Structure formats: structure tokens, C-alpha cells
Amino acid sequence: MTAALDALAARFDRLADAGRVVDLWWRDDDAVEATPALDRLLGLAEAARWPVCLAVIPALARPSLPERLAGRDDVTVLVHGWTHANHAPPHEKTAEFGAHRAVAEMDREMRDGRDRLASAFGERALPVFVPPWNRIAPAAAAALPRLGYRALSCFGGAEHGGPLARLDAHLDPVDWRGGRSLARPDALTAQLDRAIDRGVTRIGFLTHHLMFDDVLWSFVEGVAALAADHPATRPIGLSQPLIDRLAGGAADASLLGAAA
């Protein structure tokens, strides 16, 4: 864990030496209810003064989650699919919103997901769609603006503006193809380098609080401290004004449904 943190710190040191600063934003996927793991995540975010964006699964979200977030102005909510169910055929990569599904069906779920979270979380819910497994069919992505969404967040892509802004995560500490614990230091720095080389100025840190072991928790705590203290990093959160600016202006209120 120390080696992984040291590797990231060294990469940020080089940025600082070059007089560069990058914004770091935090996306945590798969939230559905209040749990001890969520408490731990929120405690780390509060200690680092780093706002966290919870990607919430709309159809599975329970009342305990908005109750737990009451009074926390450092937490926003993003729409994480609908049920986080895999609809892909056996020979294809997992996806809930893949090209194998009818667009009308996906439209309905994306609209219902946004409306449900807006009703449960109010202004805390942002019009940002996070497709499960970071995969979405082009036709589904193209429908997002008319459904009231202002941004799409996947993994590893370049950032760009509207009408549908792209705000991806870029740094994922989990070794998904190995033991699902902390990835190797060189794998982590490679992720960071790809984002920096692409000119990304808002680098997304991706976590999954429900499946972390102690090693991953220690790493996340170290990254939070690094983000708060390093001269080359600026911890930020997502907000409606920021998303509107990236998407090219305020949204048409008629598209926002229950969130309006």
C-alpha cells in the first residue's frame, strides 16, 4: 500500500515541479443504503474536506441512504443505471445499457432513475448518468440530453463539454482481474499518466466502498490525505453550476421532470 501511495505522490511531485495543478474529484459507485462501510467512506471524505459523489443505484436505493446523508453538504448523488443488472448476452462484456437492448426500454429506465433519485435526494441529485460497468450504447448515450441529463461519467475517457459533458473517472485502485484488492503501483501510475497525457484537468478517483478490504481502505485514506495536502492537487466536488457550465449553459427546466 505504501509503495502505491509513494508512486502516486512521485507523479504528483513531477506535476508540481512543472508548475501544474490538477483537480481531483471522487466518485464512489454502487451505493444503495446506509452501512458501516458508507460511514467509513463519509468519514474519510469529511476528514480530507474532499466532497464525494455517490453513484446510487435507483431501483435498489433504500430510505436509509437519504436519511444518512441529511445535513451533509459535501455529498452529491449521481444516477448509477437502474438496477445494475447485466443484460448482455453470455459472449459479450457485462452491460446494463448495451446495444442489445431496445432504446425505448433504456430511455424509460434512465428517465425513471433520474426522477426517482431527484425525488429522494432533492438538489443533492445531479443530472449525471453513470452506466454500470462504465459501458453504454451510443444510442442510449445520445438520448441522455433529451432525458434531462447534463453529463455522462464512465472510465478513462477524455473530458469534453456539452450538450452532454463527459466527466470520467480515471484512477481505480482495484485489481479487478486479480484478487480484487489493491492494484500494483505501476498499474496505478499508468492510469494517472494516461489521464495527464490526454490533458485531463479533472481527474476522477473511483471507489467501491461496499467491497473494499483493509488494504484498499488504507490506500483510499492515503489518497484522500494526498489530495488534500499536495501542491499539485486540488480536491473538488461536482455541482450543478459546474455541470451546467461544462454542458454549455443551464438546462431547459422542462426536461428535468421531478427534479425541476
The 8 nearest C-alpha neighbors of each residue, nearest first, counted from 0:
[[1, 3, 2, 218, 4, 214, 217, 181],
 [2, 0, 4, 3, 5, 218, 6, 221],
 [1, 3, 5, 0, 4, 6, 184, 183],
 [4, 2, 184, 6, 0, 1, 5, 7],
 [5, 3, 1, 7, 6, 2, 8, 0],
 [4, 6, 8, 2, 3, 7, 1, 9],
 [5, 7, 3, 9, 4, 8, 2, 184],
 [8, 6, 10, 4, 9, 5, 188, 11],
 [7, 9, 5, 11, 10, 6, 12, 4],
 [10, 8, 12, 6, 7, 11, 5, 13],
 [11, 9, 7, 13, 12, 8, 6, 14],
 [10, 12, 14, 8, 13, 9, 231, 15],
 [13, 11, 9, 15, 10, 14, 8, 16],
 [14, 12, 16, 10, 11, 15, 17, 9],
 [13, 15, 11, 17, 19, 12, 16, 231],
 [14, 16, 231, 18, 12, 17, 13, 19],
 [17, 15, 13, 14, 18, 12, 19, 11],
 [18, 16, 14, 15, 19, 13, 12, 20],
 [17, 19, 15, 16, 14, 20, 231, 13],
 [20, 18, 14, 15, 17, 231, 21, 16],
 [19, 21, 231, 232, 15, 22, 14, 18],
 [22, 20, 232, 200, 233, 231, 201, 23],
 [21, 23, 201, 233, 234, 232, 200, 202],
 [24, 22, 234, 202, 201, 203, 235, 233],
 [23, 25, 203, 235, 236, 234, 204, 202],
 [24, 26, 204, 51, 203, 52, 205, 27],
 [27, 25, 52, 205, 53, 204, 51, 206],
 [26, 28, 206, 53, 207, 205, 54, 52],
 [27, 29, 54, 207, 30, 53, 206, 26],
 [30, 28, 55, 54, 56, 31, 207, 27],
 [29, 31, 55, 28, 32, 54, 53, 56],
 [30, 32, 60, 55, 59, 56, 61, 29],
 [33, 31, 64, 61, 63, 60, 30, 34],
 [32, 34, 64, 63, 67, 37, 35, 31],
 [33, 35, 37, 36, 32, 38, 209, 64],
 [36, 34, 38, 37, 39, 33, 40, 209],
 [37, 35, 39, 34, 38, 208, 209, 40],
 [38, 36, 40, 34, 39, 35, 41, 33],
 [39, 37, 35, 41, 36, 40, 42, 34],
 [38, 40, 42, 36, 37, 41, 35, 43],
 [39, 41, 37, 43, 42, 38, 36, 44],
 [42, 40, 44, 38, 43, 39, 45, 37],
 [41, 43, 39, 45, 40, 44, 38, 46],
 [42, 44, 46, 40, 41, 45, 47, 220],
 [45, 43, 41, 49, 47, 42, 46, 48],
 [44, 46, 48, 42, 47, 43, 41, 49],
 [47, 45, 43, 44, 48, 42, 49, 224],
 [46, 48, 49, 44, 45, 227, 223, 224],
 [49, 47, 45, 46, 44, 50, 227, 234],
 [48, 50, 44, 47, 234, 235, 51, 45],
 [51, 49, 73, 236, 74, 44, 235, 48],
 [50, 52, 25, 74, 26, 53, 236, 49],
 [53, 51, 75, 26, 76, 74, 25, 27],
 [52, 54, 76, 27, 55, 77, 26, 28],
 [53, 55, 77, 28, 79, 78, 76, 27],
 [54, 56, 30, 79, 29, 78, 53, 31],
 [55, 57, 79, 59, 81, 58, 60, 29],
 [58, 56, 112, 60, 81, 59, 55, 116],
 [57, 59, 82, 81, 60, 56, 112, 115],
 [60, 58, 57, 56, 31, 82, 61, 81],
 [61, 59, 31, 57, 58, 56, 32, 62],
 [60, 62, 32, 63, 64, 31, 59, 65],
 [63, 61, 64, 65, 66, 60, 32, 119],
 [62, 64, 66, 33, 61, 32, 65, 67],
 [63, 65, 32, 33, 67, 66, 62, 61],
 [66, 64, 68, 67, 63, 62, 120, 69],
 [65, 67, 63, 64, 69, 68, 62, 33],
 [68, 66, 64, 65, 69, 63, 33, 32],
 [67, 69, 65, 71, 66, 70, 64, 74],
 [70, 68, 66, 71, 67, 65, 72, 64],
 [69, 71, 72, 68, 67, 73, 66, 74],
 [72, 70, 73, 68, 69, 74, 67, 75],
 [71, 73, 74, 70, 75, 123, 69, 50],
 [72, 74, 50, 71, 51, 75, 49, 236],
 [75, 73, 51, 72, 50, 52, 71, 76],
 [74, 76, 52, 123, 124, 53, 51, 73],
 [75, 77, 124, 53, 52, 123, 54, 125],
 [76, 78, 54, 127, 125, 53, 124, 55],
 [77, 79, 128, 55, 54, 129, 80, 127],
 [80, 78, 129, 56, 54, 55, 130, 128],
 [79, 81, 130, 131, 83, 78, 56, 129],
 [80, 82, 57, 58, 112, 83, 56, 108],
 [81, 83, 58, 84, 56, 80, 59, 57],
 [84, 82, 81, 131, 80, 95, 56, 85],
 [85, 83, 82, 95, 86, 94, 81, 131],
 [84, 86, 95, 94, 93, 87, 83, 96],
 [87, 85, 95, 94, 84, 88, 93, 97],
 [86, 88, 93, 94, 85, 91, 89, 92],
 [87, 89, 91, 90, 86, 92, 99, 93],
 [90, 88, 91, 87, 92, 93, 86, 85],
 [89, 91, 88, 92, 87, 93, 86, 94],
 [92, 90, 88, 89, 87, 93, 94, 86],
 [91, 93, 94, 87, 90, 89, 88, 134],
 [92, 94, 85, 87, 91, 132, 95, 86],
 [95, 93, 85, 97, 96, 87, 134, 86],
 [94, 96, 85, 86, 84, 97, 131, 83],
 [97, 95, 135, 94, 136, 105, 98, 139],
 [98, 96, 136, 135, 94, 99, 95, 100],
 [97, 99, 136, 100, 96, 138, 137, 101],
 [98, 100, 97, 87, 101, 86, 88, 96],
 [101, 99, 98, 97, 102, 96, 105, 104],
 [102, 100, 104, 103, 105, 99, 98, 106],
 [101, 103, 105, 104, 106, 100, 139, 138],
 [104, 102, 106, 105, 101, 107, 100, 108],
 [105, 103, 107, 101, 106, 102, 108, 100],
 [104, 106, 102, 108, 107, 103, 109, 96],
 [107, 105, 103, 109, 104, 108, 102, 110],
 [106, 108, 110, 104, 105, 109, 111, 103],
 [109, 107, 111, 105, 110, 106, 112, 81],
 [108, 110, 112, 106, 111, 107, 105, 113],
 [111, 109, 107, 113, 108, 112, 146, 106],
 [112, 110, 108, 114, 113, 109, 115, 107],
 [113, 111, 109, 57, 115, 110, 114, 81],
 [112, 114, 110, 116, 111, 115, 117, 78],
 [115, 113, 117, 111, 257, 112, 116, 118],
 [114, 116, 118, 112, 117, 113, 111, 119],
 [115, 117, 119, 118, 113, 114, 120, 124],
 [116, 118, 121, 258, 114, 120, 124, 115],
 [117, 119, 115, 116, 121, 120, 114, 257],
 [118, 120, 116, 117, 121, 115, 65, 62],
 [121, 119, 117, 123, 124, 116, 118, 65],
 [122, 120, 117, 123, 118, 124, 119, 258],
 [121, 123, 124, 120, 117, 125, 258, 75],
 [122, 124, 75, 121, 120, 76, 125, 74],
 [125, 123, 76, 122, 117, 120, 121, 77],
 [124, 126, 127, 77, 76, 123, 239, 75],
 [127, 125, 148, 149, 128, 150, 124, 147],
 [126, 128, 150, 77, 125, 151, 148, 149],
 [129, 127, 78, 151, 152, 130, 79, 77],
 [128, 130, 79, 152, 78, 153, 151, 80],
 [131, 129, 80, 133, 79, 134, 135, 128],
 [132, 130, 133, 80, 83, 79, 95, 129],
 [131, 133, 134, 94, 130, 93, 95, 153],
 [134, 132, 153, 130, 131, 154, 129, 135],
 [135, 133, 132, 130, 94, 131, 153, 136],
 [134, 136, 96, 97, 130, 140, 137, 139],
 [135, 137, 97, 98, 139, 138, 96, 140],
 [138, 136, 140, 139, 141, 135, 98, 97],
 [139, 137, 141, 136, 140, 142, 102, 98],
 [140, 138, 142, 136, 141, 137, 102, 135],
 [139, 141, 137, 142, 143, 138, 136, 135],
 [140, 142, 138, 139, 143, 137, 144, 145],
 [143, 141, 139, 140, 145, 144, 138, 146],
 [142, 144, 146, 148, 140, 145, 141, 147],
 [145, 143, 148, 147, 146, 142, 149, 163],
 [146, 144, 147, 143, 142, 254, 148, 141],
 [147, 145, 143, 144, 148, 110, 254, 142],
 [146, 148, 254, 255, 144, 145, 149, 143],
 [149, 147, 126, 144, 143, 146, 127, 150],
 [148, 150, 163, 126, 127, 246, 144, 164],
 [151, 149, 164, 127, 163, 165, 148, 128],
 [150, 152, 128, 165, 127, 129, 166, 164],
 [151, 153, 167, 166, 129, 165, 128, 150],
 [152, 154, 133, 167, 129, 168, 151, 130],
 [155, 153, 168, 167, 169, 156, 133, 152],
 [154, 156, 169, 168, 167, 157, 153, 194],
 [157, 155, 154, 167, 158, 153, 169, 194],
 [156, 158, 199, 197, 159, 155, 167, 165],
 [157, 159, 165, 166, 199, 156, 167, 160],
 [160, 158, 165, 164, 157, 161, 166, 245],
 [159, 161, 164, 245, 246, 165, 163, 162],
 [162, 246, 160, 163, 164, 247, 245, 159],
 [161, 163, 246, 164, 247, 160, 144, 149],
 [164, 162, 161, 150, 149, 246, 144, 165],
 [163, 165, 160, 150, 161, 246, 159, 245],
 [164, 166, 151, 158, 159, 150, 152, 167],
 [167, 165, 152, 158, 151, 164, 150, 168],
 [168, 166, 152, 153, 154, 156, 155, 203],
 [203, 167, 169, 154, 204, 205, 155, 170],
 [170, 168, 155, 203, 154, 202, 204, 167],
 [169, 171, 204, 190, 205, 168, 191, 203],
 [170, 172, 205, 173, 204, 169, 206, 187],
 [171, 173, 182, 181, 170, 187, 174, 206],
 [174, 172, 181, 182, 180, 175, 179, 171],
 [175, 173, 182, 179, 177, 176, 180, 181],
 [174, 176, 179, 177, 173, 178, 180, 182],
 [177, 175, 174, 178, 179, 173, 182, 180],
 [178, 176, 174, 175, 179, 180, 182, 173],
 [177, 179, 180, 174, 176, 175, 181, 173],
 [180, 178, 174, 175, 177, 173, 181, 176],
 [179, 181, 178, 173, 174, 215, 182, 212],
 [182, 180, 173, 215, 172, 174, 183, 214],
 [181, 183, 174, 173, 172, 186, 180, 184],
 [182, 184, 186, 185, 187, 181, 3, 174],
 [185, 183, 3, 187, 186, 6, 188, 2],
 [186, 184, 188, 187, 183, 189, 6, 3],
 [187, 185, 189, 183, 184, 188, 190, 182],
 [188, 186, 184, 190, 189, 185, 191, 183],
 [187, 189, 191, 185, 190, 186, 192, 7],
 [190, 188, 192, 186, 187, 191, 185, 193],
 [191, 189, 187, 193, 188, 192, 170, 169],
 [190, 192, 188, 194, 189, 193, 170, 195],
 [191, 193, 189, 195, 194, 190, 196, 188],
 [194, 192, 196, 190, 191, 195, 189, 197],
 [193, 195, 197, 191, 192, 199, 196, 169],
 [194, 196, 192, 198, 197, 193, 199, 191],
 [197, 195, 193, 198, 194, 192, 199, 191],
 [198, 196, 194, 195, 199, 193, 157, 192],
 [197, 199, 195, 196, 200, 194, 157, 158],
 [200, 198, 194, 197, 195, 201, 158, 157],
 [199, 201, 21, 22, 202, 198, 195, 158],
 [202, 200, 22, 23, 199, 21, 203, 24],
 [201, 203, 23, 169, 22, 200, 24, 199],
 [168, 202, 204, 24, 169, 25, 23, 167],
 [203, 205, 25, 170, 168, 26, 24, 169],
 [206, 204, 26, 171, 27, 168, 170, 25],
 [205, 207, 27, 208, 26, 28, 171, 204],
 [208, 206, 28, 27, 209, 210, 211, 29],
 [207, 209, 211, 210, 36, 206, 37, 40],
 [208, 210, 207, 211, 36, 37, 29, 30],
 [211, 209, 208, 207, 212, 179, 36, 180],
 [212, 210, 208, 215, 209, 216, 207, 213],
 [211, 213, 215, 214, 216, 210, 180, 181],
 [214, 212, 216, 215, 217, 211, 218, 180],
 [215, 213, 217, 216, 212, 218, 0, 181],
 [216, 214, 218, 217, 212, 213, 211, 181],
 [215, 217, 213, 219, 218, 214, 220, 211],
 [218, 216, 220, 214, 215, 219, 213, 221],
 [217, 219, 215, 221, 220, 216, 0, 222],
 [220, 218, 222, 216, 221, 217, 223, 215],
 [219, 221, 217, 223, 218, 222, 216, 43],
 [222, 220, 218, 224, 219, 223, 225, 217],
 [221, 223, 225, 219, 224, 220, 226, 218],
 [224, 222, 226, 220, 221, 225, 47, 219],
 [223, 225, 221, 227, 222, 226, 47, 228],
 [226, 224, 222, 228, 227, 223, 229, 221],
 [227, 225, 223, 224, 232, 228, 234, 229],
 [226, 228, 224, 225, 47, 229, 223, 234],
 [227, 229, 225, 226, 224, 230, 232, 233],
 [228, 230, 231, 225, 232, 226, 227, 11],
 [231, 229, 232, 15, 228, 20, 233, 12],
 [232, 230, 20, 15, 229, 11, 14, 19],
 [233, 231, 21, 20, 226, 229, 230, 22],
 [232, 234, 22, 23, 21, 235, 226, 227],
 [235, 233, 23, 49, 226, 22, 24, 227],
 [236, 234, 24, 23, 233, 22, 50, 49],
 [237, 235, 50, 24, 51, 238, 49, 234],
 [236, 238, 241, 235, 239, 52, 242, 75],
 [239, 237, 241, 240, 242, 236, 125, 75],
 [238, 240, 242, 241, 243, 125, 237, 126],
 [241, 239, 243, 242, 238, 244, 249, 237],
 [242, 240, 244, 238, 243, 239, 245, 237],
 [241, 243, 245, 239, 244, 240, 246, 238],
 [244, 242, 248, 246, 240, 249, 241, 245],
 [243, 245, 241, 247, 248, 242, 246, 240],
 [246, 244, 160, 242, 247, 243, 164, 161],
 [161, 247, 245, 162, 164, 243, 160, 244],
 [246, 248, 244, 161, 245, 243, 162, 160],
 [249, 247, 243, 244, 246, 250, 245, 161],
 [250, 248, 243, 251, 247, 244, 246, 240],
 [249, 251, 252, 248, 243, 147, 149, 254],
 [250, 252, 253, 254, 249, 255, 147, 248],
 [253, 251, 254, 255, 259, 250, 256, 147],
 [254, 252, 251, 255, 256, 259, 147, 250],
 [255, 253, 147, 252, 251, 256, 146, 145],
 [254, 256, 147, 259, 258, 252, 253, 257],
 [257, 255, 258, 259, 254, 114, 253, 147],
 [258, 256, 114, 259, 117, 255, 118, 115],
 [257, 259, 117, 255, 256, 114, 118, 121],
 [258, 255, 257, 256, 252, 253, 254, 117]]
